[in-house]
Amino acid sequence: MMYVLIYMGLYLLYSIPTLQKVKKLDENLTVEKQDLIIHELPKRWSRGIMKRTGSNVHISGLKSIPVGPVLFVANHAGDFDIPVLLGSIPKPFGFISKIEVKKLPIISDWMMMISCIFIDRKNRRQAVQSIRESVEVLKEGHSLLIFPEGTRNKGGGLKEFKTGGIRMAKDAGVPIVPIAIRGTADMFENQRRGIKPCDIYVEILPSLSSAYVAEADVKTLSIEVQGIIQASLDQTRKAS
């Protein structure tokens, strides 16, 4: 565990010159081009983290990701879900994070650069504003990732999906891409100490089109997406 933390800290310091460069990117570049440049180092950092945990990430279904901005919706198994997904999904994306992370130097700057949104769940008014900001980010052409359970399930049964995040796709007019992730909790949360190398499985499931999302009821949509992810998790458990 200490080895991974040291790597993370040193790499953040190493990233400062690149951070300053990407802050000065030509604004005339397309959103897609800007995102590819900005996300290059965070993705490399994430892959480096996972390499040092000794775990293997198995990903399938990448062809299911549509062109253009999407809302990735995943179950939240453990703390390593973000580096797993950042490092293994080619499409650049930001994600929704708790407001406390904004206090962390360097890493919060990078998170803002990759279009992450910070949310204070204890402040309803601020949380609603964060959702609105997320919709605008999607409309601008960036992709986002949400964990609608709102907290880690540590590899147990899925917690009920909250509808606020799902509504973002409907309001922004973008497709929803469900993701099932399994193994990160066994690597860390379910260990008494340190990190245990594990096989981590990520399945990118068929997307729900923007037209379908626009017509569907938000609550019904939330239940449907949760069911799609649960079915994938059940299938991979039976196969293992």
N, C-alpha and C positions, 0 to 999 in steps of 0.2 A: 504493500500500500504506500509506504513512504517513497519508494522508487517512482511510483506513478505521480505522486504529488510533487516531487522534486522536478520531474520532467515537465509537468504542467506549468509550474512556476517559472522555470528557466525559459521555457518556450515563449511564455507571455512576454518576458523581458526582451527576448530575441525579436519578438514581433513588433516592437514599438516603431522602428523605422518604417516598416511596411504599413503600419497603421497610419502614420503621418502621410505616406504617399497616397493611400486610397482615399483619404479625406480630401485630397486635392484632385480627384479624378475629373476628367473633362465632362462637364455636364451635358455636352452635346451627344455623348455616347447613349445608345439605347439602354433601356432598363435591363434588358437581358444581358448585354455586354458588361454593364457595370456590375451586375450581380455575379457574373462568372469571375471577374477580376477580384472583387472584394471577398468572395467566398473561398478563393483558392487556398489561402493560408489557414483559415478556420477548419476547412475540410482536411487539410494535411495534418494539422494539429490533432484533430479528432482521431484520424487513422493511427497516428503515433501513440495516442493514449491507449487505444485498444490493443495495439501491438505489444505494449509494455505490460498489459494485464495478462498476456498469454492466452487470451480467448480468441476463438475463431468465429467470425461473423459469416453466416450463410444467408444470402439474400436472393429472393426470387421475385418474379413479376415486374421487373423494371419496365418492361414494354407496356405495362398498364398505365404508365404515367402520361397524361395528355400534354400536348404542347401548350405553352402559356401558363398563366398563374393558376394555382390550385390551392385548395385547403387540404393538407394532409391531416388525417384524424387517426390517432393511434391510441392503443391501450398504454397505460403507464406502469410498467413492471418495476423499474428501479432507477436509481440515479444515473446509471450509465446509458439510459435510453438515448439521450441527446447525442453524445459522441458516437454511439453506434449508428444512428440515423444520419447525422451530419457527414460521417465518414464514408457511408456506403451508398447514399442516394446521390446520383450525379446532379440532379436539378437543385439549384440553390434555393434555400428557404430560411426564413426567420422563424421564431417561435414565441409563444406567450410564456413569460416568466414572472415569478413573484417579485414584487417591488423591492424586496430586501436585497436582491442581487445587484440592483442599480448602484449600491454603495461600494461594490468591489472595484478597485482601480484596474484599468487596462481591459479586463474582461468585459466590463459593462460598456466600454467604448466600442469594442469589437461587436458586441451584441447590438448596439444601436446602428452600427454600420451595416450589419446584415439584416436590418429591418425587424429586429425583435421588438416586442411590445411588453412593457412592464405593467403589471396589474396588481392593485391593492384590493384583495378580496374582502378586507375588513371595512372598506369604504365603498359603499354601494355606488355613490355618485361617480367616484373616480373609476370604478370598475366599468360602469356603463360608458364612460368617456374612452376608456381603453379599448372597448369593443368597437366603438365608432372609429377610433384611430386604425384599428386592425382592418376594418372594412375599406378604409381609404388606401391602406397599404396594398391590399389585394387589387383594388381598382387601378392602382398605379402600375400594376403588372408584376408585383413581387408575389412569391408563394409563402405560405405560412404553415406551421405545424401546431396543432393543439392536442392536449391530452384532456378530453372532456370529463374524465373521472375526477379531475381536480387534485388528485393525490396519488401516490404510488399504491398499487395493490399487492406489491411484493410477491408476484407470481401466483396469487390466489385468484378467486373469482372476480370477474369484472365488477366494479362499482357502477352504479347508475350514471349514465352519461348526462351531463348538464347540457341544456339546450342553447345557452348563450353563445358558445363557440360555434356550434352548428349553424346558428342563425347568420353568422358572418358570411358564410358561403352564399346563402340565399340573398342577403342584402348586396353583396358584391357581384353576384352573377358569375361565380366560378364553380368548376366541378369540385366534388369531394373525392379524395383518394383515401380509402381506408387502409390502415396498416396494422398487421398483427405482429407483435414482437414478443419473443419468449426466450428466457435464459438469463437476462441481466440480473434479476433478483437472486438467482442461485449463485451468481458470480460474486455478489457483494452483500445485499441486504440479509440474505438467509445464512450468512456465514458468521460464526462466532467472532472471528477476528480476520482482518485482512481481506485479500481478494483471492478467490479460487478461479483458476482458468476454466472456462466453460465453452460449450458450443452455444452460440446465440443464433436464433432463427428469426429472420425478418421476411414477412411475405407482403408484397405490395399487391393489394387486391383490386379487382376491376373497379374503375371509377364510376361514380354517379354523375351523369352529365349536368352541365349548368342548366339546361332546359328542364330536366327532371327535378333538380334541386329547387328551381324557381316555382314549380307547380306544387311541390309537396308541402304538407304541414310540418312545421319545425319539430314538434314533439314526435310525430310519426317517423320523420326522417332520422331523428336521434336514436329511436328504438331500432330502426332498420340498420343503421350503421353499426350500432352495438352488436346486433345479431350477426352481422356479416363477420365482424372481428371475432366474436365468440366462437362461431362455427369453424373458423380457421384455426383458432387455438385448440379447440377440441380435436380437430383432425390431426394436428401435428403431435399432440399428446398421445393419440392412439398409435401413430406411426413410429414413435420413439421407443 
